Amino acid sequence: MRAVIVAIGVAFLVSLFCTPIGIRVFTALKAGQPIRTIGPQTHLGKKGTPTMGGVVFIIATVIAYVAGHAVLTTLPSQQIAQDRPTITALVLLGLFVFCGAVGFLDDFIKVRKRNSGGLSARGKLIGQILIGGIFGVIALYFPSTMVGLEGQRISDETVGSTTISFIRDIEWADVGKAGSVIIFIFVIMSMSNAVNLTDGLDGLATGASVMVLGAYSIIGFWQYRHWCADPAYNTGADVYCYTVRDPLEISMIAGAAAGACVGFLWWNTSPARIFMGDTGALGLGGLIGGLAMASRTMLLVLILGGLFLIITMSVVIQIISFKTTGKRVFRMSPLQHHFELAGWSEVNIVVRFWIVAGIGVAIGLGIFYSEFLAANS
């Protein structure tokens, strides 16, 4: 627990105090966010606000992860050796960094060309498929041996699973390793694009991501405390435990990312001094998708990230309606812009959407915990 708290604290402080540096650097580089002229006219006043702020909280998360592991090495003997970086960390931080890199390229092109076009849809798609495929293969084809205090082998779990999962793996839903890699790619693409669509109002995607990441930090730590690989817990035939690879890593990375986003939110909330850009949005989405796969909660993320799902569906509904009937369901999609054009203030939309995000997280955590209660009743 101490390592998780340290990681959260370090990420928050690094992000809080380094974001102003990022603001000055990106302003000096004239990396201002281009504004679409077809969007709400209130956004035109944001022209020139520096973007690519996601670089700051991605770096802060990596630094915090290293700090968390430094704490683990100073603690007395652990039940399970967790004081070394693992394949889980490679997959999760790799997704965060490389999905962020795709977003950085998109932001760079926007800034360079001084328009909101950025990287082509095909370019983004190819980048996401490659990243999802590479880390999907690592997650499914490279088991990492878990070693106990006395050097004995405990398990050879992979980061991902060959079965579809909800709160845990669904035994009958085995799709094989190749199928799992395809699903892994789909989840990463879906989540990264969902967070990207949610971004667009000051602090909206950042605040919603904090809640989802915080939930995954709780889930990861709970799984660590009830871990099938832990001999101190896994005793008796009726014990209820989680078959997850490196749950403490999941908790630490999710907590660090949440802390980093809170520090960034200090400067990103209305009126934003800096935007996360596609750098931050694609990175956060990739990380959340990775957390869902690593914690074996693939379908639960649809509830935990309910706001992301709602906003994504608003775009899908708008496209389908316009292509089939020629009519629009919403004044503009994604959904947050519909309410802007309806006369809602930006702050009201953000706060109310945060409430929706919080409800989704609360329901998701409730479902996760209720299964444990039911099994132990």
N, C-alpha and C positions, 0 to 999 in steps of 0.2 A: 504494500500500500504506500509505503514511504517513497518508493521509486516513482510511482505514478503521480503522487502529489508534487514531487520535485520536478518531474517532466512538465506537468501542467504549469507550475509556477515559473519555471525558466522560459517556457514558450510564451507565456503571457508577457513577461517583462521584456524579453528580446523583441517581441512584436510591438509592444507598446512604445518602447524607446527607439526602435530602429525604423518604424514607419515614418516618422518625420524626416529621417535621413533619406528614406526612399522618396518622399515627396519632393525634397530639394533636388535629389539626383535626377528624377524623371522630369521635373520641371525644367532643370537646366538642359536636359537632353531634348526638350520640347516634345516629350512623349505625351501630348494631350489627347484625350479621348475624342475621336470624331463623333459628331452627333448626327443621327439620321434626321433629315428634314421632314420625312413623312410621319414621324412620331409625334407625341404630344409636344406642343410648342413650349411648354414650361421647361423642357429638357435643353432648349437652345442656350439657356443661361449657364449650363454646365460645360459648355464648350471650353476646351483648354485645361480642364481638370486632369491632372496626370493619371495615367492608367498603369497597368502591369503591377499593381500593388500586391498581387498574389505571390510575387517573388519573395516578398518579405516574410509572409507567414509560412511559406514552404520552407525557407531556410531556417526560420525559427523553430519549426517542428523537428527538423533534422538535428539541430543543435540540442534541443530539449531531449530528444531520444538518446543522444550520446550522454547527456547529463544524467538521465535516468539510469542508464547502465552503469555509469560511474558510481552511483549510489548502491546499486546491487552488489558491486564487487566489495563494498565496505561492510555489508551486512553480515551477521553471523550465518553459519551454515543454513542452507535452504533445504526444503523438502525436495525440490526439484532444481537441478542446475539451470538457472535462467540468466546467468550473468554474462552471457556471450550473445552477440547478435545472431539472429536466426534467419532461416529461409523466409519465415513469416514477415520479418522486418524488411527483408530484401523485396518481397512482393509488394507489401503495402507502401513502403516509402518509394519503391520504384514506380509504382502506379502514380503516386502523388507527384513525383518529380517529372516523370516523362509525359504524363497527360498535361501537366502544367507547361512542359516545353512545347507541346503542340499549340496550346493556348498562347504561349509567348510568341511563337512564330506568327500566329494570327494577329495578335496585337501589334507586333512589329510592322507587319505589312500595312495594317490600318494607319499606323502613325506615319510610316514612310510615304504612303500614297495620299495621306490626308483625306481619306474617306472611310466609310464604315463597312466597306466590302470585305477586306481582310482575306484570309486564306479561303480558297474555294471549298464548297461543301464536299467535293470529291477528295480534296487534299486532307481535310479534317477526318473524313471517313477512313481513308487509307491509314493515316497516322493512328487513329484509335484502334483499328483492326490489328495493326502490327503490334502495338503496345499490349493490347488485350491478349493477343495470341502468344506473344513471347512470355509474358508473366503468367498466362494461363497454363502454358506448358510447364513452366517452373513449378507452379502451384500443384499440378496434377501428376507430374512425372518424376519429381525429385523429392522423395521422402527424406525427412531429416530425423536422425536417430535421437531419441530422448534418453538422456543418461542420468541416473540417480546419483546420490551422494557418494556411494561406494563404487561407482563406475559401472554398475550393472545396466544393461540395456533394458529400457522400459517399454518403448513403443517406436514404431516407424511410421508415424502419421504424415500425411501430406497436408499442405496448407489448404488445398481445395478438396472437394469430395466428388465422387462419381455419381452421387445421387442428388436429386433436387431436395432442398431443405426448406423448412418453415421455422420452427424453433430449434429443431435438430434435423439430422438427416431423415428423410422419409424412405424407409427401407425398400418399399416396392417401386420407388421411382428412380431406379438405377438406369442411367443413360450411357454408361461406359466412359472411358477417359476422353476419347475423341469428342463425344457428345458434350461432355463437361467443359472441354476447352471452348467449344462453340458457344455454350451457354455463358461461360465466363466472359467471352468477348462481348456478347449481347448485353450482359449486365453492366459491364464497364462503359460501353457506348451509351446505353440508356441513361445511366446515372450521370455521366459527365455532361451529356446534352441536356438532361433535366435541370441540373443546377445552373447550367449556362442560360437556359430559358428563363429561370427564376431571377437571375441577375438582371438588373436594369433600373432598379430603384435603390436609393441610398440605404445601404445596410440590410436590404431584404434577404438576399442569398446568404450573406455573412451570418446574420442572426439565426436564420433557419438551420444553417449548417452547424452552428454551435450546438443547437439542441440535439440534432441527430448524432453528431460526434460524441456529445456528452452521454447520450443513451448507449452508444457502443462502448464507451469506456466503462460504464456500469455493467453492461452485459459481459464484457471481457473479464472484468474482475470477478463477477459472480461465477462465471465458468471456471476461472482459476481456483476459486474457493471450493468448487465442487467438480474437480477435474478427475476424470477416470485414470489419468496417468500418474496421479499423486498417490503413492502407497499409504500415506497418512490418512487419506480420505477414503480411498477405494478398498474398503473392508466390508465383507458381508455380501451375501447374494442379492439382497434387496436394495443395495445402495443406488441412489439416483445421481448419476454423474454425466458429464458432457465429454464427448469424444471430439476434442478440438485440439488443433496443433497450436501451441504457444499462446494460450489465452492472456497471459500477463503482457505479452508483446502487443496484443490487440488492444488491451486496456491502456497501455502506456502511449501508444501511437495515437489512438483516438483521443485520449485526454490531452496530449500535447497539441494536436491539431485544433481541438476545441479552445484550449487556452490561447493559442496563437491567434485564432480568429477573434476572440474577445478583445485581445490587445489591439488588433487591427480595426475592430469595430469602433473603438474610441475615436478614430480618425475617419472612419468610413460612414458613420451615421450622418443623417441629414443635418446641415448641408455637408456633403462628403468633401473631404480635402484630397482624397485619392480614391480611385476605383480599383477593385481587384482585377478587372479585365477578364478576358478569356483565360489568361494565365492562372488566375485563382479559381475561376468557376470550373474549368475542365479538370484542374488538379483536384479540387475538392470532390467533384463527382466521381472521378476515378478512385480516390481513396475510399469514399463511402461504399462504392460498389465492391471494392476489395475487402472491406471490413465485413460486408454482408456474406461474401463467399467464405472468408476465413473463419468467421464465427458460426458458420452453418445456419444462417438466418436469411437465406436468399429471398424468400417470399415475404418474410416479416418486414423487410426494408420498404416494401410498398406501403405499409402502414406507418412505420417510423418516419419515412419521408413522404408522408401523405400530401404535403403542400407541393412538393416537386411533382408528384403524380398528377395532382389537380391541374397545375399550370401546364404541364406537358399535354394533358388531354385536351385542354382548351385550344391548344394549337392544332392538334389532330382533328378535333371537331370542326374548327374553323376551315381547315384545308378541305376536308371531306365535303362539308356543306357547300363551300364555294365552287368546288369542282363538279359537284353533282347537281346543284340547284342554281348556282350563280348568286346565291345570297349568303350573307355573313351572319353568323349567330351572335358574334360579339362585335362591338364597335371596332376593336382592334385586339389582336392577340400578340403575345401572351396575355393572360387574364388580367394582370395588374394594370396594363395599359387601357383595358376596357373601362376600369373604374376611374382611371385618370381622366379619360374623355367624358365620363359621366359626371365629373365635377368633384370627385373626392380629392382631398389634399394628399400629397405624397406621404406625409407622416401618418395620416389615418390609415392609408392602405397598408403601409409597412407594419404598423402595430397590429392591425387586425389580421393580417396574414401571418404574423408571428404567433398570434393566438391560435390560428388554425394549425400551424406547425407544431405548437406545443401540445395541442389536443391529440394530434397524430402520434407524437412521441409518447405521451402518457398512455394512450390506448395500446400502443405497441409494447411498452414495458409491462403494462398490466397483463397482456396476453402471455408474454414471456414468463413472467413470474407465476401466473395462475397455473401454468402447466406443472411447475415445480411443486406448488401447493397441492394440486390434485394428485400428483404421484406420491406425495408423502402424507396424504390424509388417511 
